[in-house]
Amino acid sequence: MTRRISWALLAVLVLAQICYPLTTGDTRAGLTVATVVLGWLLSVGHALLSRGPRVAAALVAVATGGGFAIEAIGVATGVPFGSYDYSGELGPKLAGVPLIIPLAWTWMAWPAWLAAVRLTSGGSATAGGGSATAGGASTVGRWAGRIALATVGLAAWDLFLDPQMVAEGYWVWRDATPALPGLPGIPVSNYLGWLLFAVLMMSALRPLAGPAAERTDRRDHPMTALYLWTYFSSILAHAVFLDLPASALWGAAGMSVTAIPLAVTVLRARRARETRQEDHQPHRPGVDATR
């Protein structure tokens, strides 16, 4: 049930994102809002159905609640992102922040966390086909690596997101210097602010969510697909359809820290599964012997 619902929501989300380059103006803004809402429902719904209310509540508290708080502080004070203002195209605001903005933090925080868990877990397989940490406890090094991967996996997404949203005029920076090469209009302080908040978010998620948030299994395949789809489709969209080649390169480099190892892990797991299936096929005397 969890996987079916998650795959269905992911399919609708992918369709909405495919339509994005084909629209303009108010239609594109409305599609942006709808996409973020779908992403939030997908991630929070998956957390709830796969791990229960504690994990879902922790995700909402840390990512949605925390995301709104840091955005409200940012709009009011310029800390930690820099001074910026949102336009009115992304729907109703509270404290100067469009209500969909903290939903976007949540949308990508959960798949980034699960990607990091999968990449830093021990080699023992769970009953669901995933992996679990040997002995049920993480070492300090593994915990630090998990936080680092999840942080970069989320924060690097903004190398795609901010250039795209600024190009649409959804928000504007009052002082956009210094900026990354090829990404004018967005200060470096914005990306540093994302890193700061992401590390705080990921550090708080596990203690609040409990042990259910530190293991992965087959139910998480839709979230893995979401993360990899976001990575590869963003590169394509920015490079080909949105005329944002610099952000395509920056985003590809930044998210690759998490996305490429995750893709390799998925391919290896698939190859291992196929090998096991071949090994368990019955031997056919007189047929297999001729191969």
Legacy VTK file of the C-alpha trace (Angstrom):
# vtk DataFile Version 3.0
C-alpha trace
ASCII
DATASET POLYDATA
POINTS 291 float
0.000 0.000 0.000
2.769 2.449 0.957
4.655 1.886 -2.270
1.563 2.037 -4.482
0.431 5.365 -3.051
3.950 6.785 -3.179
4.512 5.669 -6.759
1.168 7.151 -7.795
1.961 10.528 -6.206
5.430 10.457 -7.732
3.953 9.833 -11.186
1.658 12.859 -10.842
4.579 14.963 -9.585
6.757 13.951 -12.515
3.965 14.805 -14.945
3.573 18.251 -13.369
7.314 18.890 -13.623
7.377 17.799 -17.257
4.637 20.342 -17.972
6.566 23.181 -16.266
8.727 24.192 -19.260
5.642 24.098 -21.486
3.832 26.821 -19.516
4.330 30.514 -18.817
3.075 33.323 -16.587
0.304 32.627 -14.100
-0.073 29.057 -15.338
3.566 28.332 -14.568
3.289 29.959 -11.133
0.203 27.897 -10.338
1.940 24.753 -11.535
4.907 25.594 -9.294
2.614 25.828 -6.276
0.861 22.581 -7.189
4.190 20.792 -7.656
5.440 21.848 -4.231
2.205 20.733 -2.572
2.432 17.379 -4.347
6.049 16.996 -3.241
5.115 17.746 0.376
2.244 15.252 0.305
4.516 12.632 -1.240
7.291 12.947 1.340
5.136 13.405 4.439
2.702 10.729 3.273
5.547 8.297 2.686
7.032 9.012 6.124
3.625 8.453 7.742
2.717 5.269 5.875
6.161 3.665 6.037
7.241 4.634 9.552
4.270 5.947 11.461
3.079 9.221 12.991
6.196 9.925 15.061
8.476 10.100 12.026
5.962 12.086 9.979
5.414 14.537 12.846
9.172 14.943 13.310
9.609 15.622 9.593
6.850 18.237 9.608
8.155 19.858 12.786
11.779 20.021 11.658
11.395 20.715 7.927
8.032 22.462 7.592
8.005 24.256 10.928
11.739 24.870 10.951
11.661 25.894 7.298
9.003 28.507 7.950
10.855 29.842 10.989
14.198 30.227 9.192
12.503 31.829 6.179
10.601 34.300 8.368
13.833 35.219 10.131
15.570 35.532 6.776
12.945 37.850 5.296
12.884 40.015 8.420
16.615 40.225 9.150
18.572 39.008 6.142
20.127 36.243 8.272
21.309 33.648 7.317
20.572 33.823 3.584
20.935 37.516 2.798
18.319 40.215 2.169
15.507 39.141 -0.145
11.792 39.580 -0.807
9.169 37.231 -2.199
6.811 38.311 -4.952
3.102 37.646 -4.698
3.072 34.940 -7.372
3.517 31.950 -5.053
0.285 32.312 -3.138
-0.602 33.646 0.313
2.130 34.768 2.715
2.628 34.715 6.446
5.303 36.976 7.912
6.390 37.748 4.353
6.913 34.072 3.479
4.734 32.254 0.925
3.178 29.286 2.681
4.486 26.849 0.086
8.147 27.687 0.789
8.512 25.557 3.953
6.673 22.777 2.102
9.503 22.757 -0.436
12.076 22.239 2.333
10.072 19.217 3.490
9.596 17.810 -0.007
13.318 17.300 -0.553
14.511 16.895 3.039
12.983 13.427 3.399
14.406 11.802 0.235
17.785 13.448 0.959
17.744 11.937 4.449
16.784 8.473 3.206
19.468 8.620 0.515
22.060 9.387 3.187
20.769 6.582 5.411
21.012 4.095 2.563
24.546 5.188 1.680
25.854 5.077 5.250
24.101 1.981 6.594
25.937 -1.242 7.293
25.825 -4.208 4.992
23.248 -6.320 6.794
20.014 -6.680 4.856
16.627 -6.045 6.377
13.619 -8.251 5.794
12.281 -5.636 3.391
15.296 -5.834 1.111
17.150 -2.750 2.353
20.041 -2.415 4.751
20.436 -1.834 8.459
23.290 -0.787 10.658
25.072 -3.738 12.227
24.049 -4.136 15.832
21.393 -1.411 15.456
23.730 1.425 16.462
25.687 3.869 14.338
29.268 4.794 15.005
30.151 8.442 15.432
31.827 8.474 12.040
28.823 6.923 10.335
26.477 9.384 12.028
28.631 12.323 10.972
28.827 11.020 7.412
25.071 10.561 7.310
24.434 14.120 8.481
26.972 15.446 5.978
25.501 13.528 3.037
21.930 14.477 3.919
22.939 18.111 4.382
24.705 18.357 1.039
21.995 16.287 -0.616
19.386 18.855 0.400
21.365 22.106 0.262
22.875 21.421 -3.169
19.355 21.226 -4.607
19.232 24.997 -4.207
21.893 25.320 -6.902
19.053 24.322 -9.232
16.134 25.840 -7.344
17.249 29.389 -6.637
18.435 30.277 -10.166
15.208 28.863 -11.593
12.933 30.733 -9.177
14.885 33.996 -9.445
14.708 33.790 -13.236
10.917 33.556 -12.902
10.820 36.567 -10.559
9.356 34.622 -7.631
11.846 36.267 -5.285
14.573 38.883 -5.615
17.764 39.605 -3.703
18.490 43.161 -2.547
22.251 42.611 -2.548
23.348 39.710 -4.733
27.112 40.024 -4.286
29.306 38.114 -4.174
27.695 35.531 -6.446
28.874 32.212 -7.841
30.312 32.434 -11.384
27.489 32.190 -13.890
24.766 32.611 -11.259
24.173 36.381 -10.985
21.385 37.703 -8.822
21.940 35.237 -5.961
24.508 35.857 -3.207
26.850 33.155 -1.967
25.403 33.790 1.514
22.185 32.140 0.320
23.893 28.811 -0.312
25.802 29.038 2.965
22.511 29.690 4.742
21.037 26.584 3.135
23.985 24.542 4.367
23.625 25.928 7.882
19.927 25.243 8.163
20.200 21.862 6.445
22.782 20.604 8.921
20.622 21.778 11.834
17.569 20.126 10.304
19.244 16.803 9.625
20.881 16.763 13.059
17.480 17.229 14.708
15.497 14.823 12.541
16.920 11.532 13.841
16.532 12.290 17.593
12.952 13.458 17.083
11.961 10.735 14.633
13.437 7.830 16.573
15.160 4.645 15.344
12.644 4.055 12.554
14.289 6.881 10.624
17.722 5.252 10.543
16.989 2.244 8.343
15.794 1.757 4.793
13.963 -0.986 2.929
12.009 -1.589 -0.279
9.239 0.781 0.808
11.699 3.621 0.240
12.234 2.946 -3.467
9.826 5.749 -4.481
11.875 8.229 -2.429
15.082 7.013 -4.060
13.433 7.468 -7.443
12.275 10.951 -6.437
15.789 12.025 -5.491
17.398 10.645 -8.634
14.620 12.015 -10.853
15.094 15.455 -9.295
18.817 15.310 -9.976
18.849 14.094 -13.560
15.691 15.924 -14.700
16.953 19.213 -13.228
20.200 18.928 -15.177
18.254 18.310 -18.380
15.676 21.024 -17.748
18.207 23.737 -16.886
20.573 22.838 -19.703
17.999 22.372 -22.468
14.594 23.856 -21.667
15.145 26.732 -19.204
18.271 28.261 -20.759
20.140 28.082 -17.434
23.349 26.222 -18.361
25.394 27.550 -15.428
22.929 26.290 -12.812
22.801 22.974 -14.679
26.557 22.642 -14.116
26.584 23.913 -10.526
23.602 21.767 -9.540
25.013 18.704 -11.277
28.274 19.088 -9.377
26.692 19.833 -6.006
24.007 17.151 -5.891
26.364 14.561 -7.389
27.946 14.135 -3.951
24.818 12.263 -2.892
23.077 11.418 -6.167
25.887 9.594 -7.979
26.771 7.217 -5.106
23.041 6.618 -4.662
22.616 5.752 -8.343
25.598 3.392 -8.187
24.150 1.715 -5.088
20.801 1.227 -6.817
22.432 -0.303 -9.894
24.576 -2.636 -7.796
21.566 -3.764 -5.766
19.639 -4.464 -8.954
22.529 -6.438 -10.424
22.906 -8.454 -7.213
19.178 -9.202 -7.176
19.270 -10.400 -10.776
22.274 -12.611 -9.998
20.450 -14.179 -7.036
17.422 -14.862 -9.192
19.567 -16.559 -11.822
21.278 -18.664 -9.158
17.909 -19.865 -7.872
16.578 -20.924 -11.272
16.160 -24.723 -11.470
18.816 -26.628 -13.419
17.476 -28.311 -16.541
19.439 -31.485 -17.349
20.321 -31.813 -21.003
19.533 -28.156 -21.705
21.801 -26.127 -19.439
24.588 -28.643 -19.998
24.787 -27.651 -23.628
25.470 -23.961 -22.900
LINES 1 292
291 0 1 2 3 4 5 6 7 8 9 10 11 12 13 14 15 16 17 18 19 20 21 22 23 24 25 26 27 28 29 30 31 32 33 34 35 36 37 38 39 40 41 42 43 44 45 46 47 48 49 50 51 52 53 54 55 56 57 58 59 60 61 62 63 64 65 66 67 68 69 70 71 72 73 74 75 76 77 78 79 80 81 82 83 84 85 86 87 88 89 90 91 92 93 94 95 96 97 98 99 100 101 102 103 104 105 106 107 108 109 110 111 112 113 114 115 116 117 118 119 120 121 122 123 124 125 126 127 128 129 130 131 132 133 134 135 136 137 138 139 140 141 142 143 144 145 146 147 148 149 150 151 152 153 154 155 156 157 158 159 160 161 162 163 164 165 166 167 168 169 170 171 172 173 174 175 176 177 178 179 180 181 182 183 184 185 186 187 188 189 190 191 192 193 194 195 196 197 198 199 200 201 202 203 204 205 206 207 208 209 210 211 212 213 214 215 216 217 218 219 220 221 222 223 224 225 226 227 228 229 230 231 232 233 234 235 236 237 238 239 240 241 242 243 244 245 246 247 248 249 250 251 252 253 254 255 256 257 258 259 260 261 262 263 264 265 266 267 268 269 270 271 272 273 274 275 276 277 278 279 280 281 282 283 284 285 286 287 288 289 290
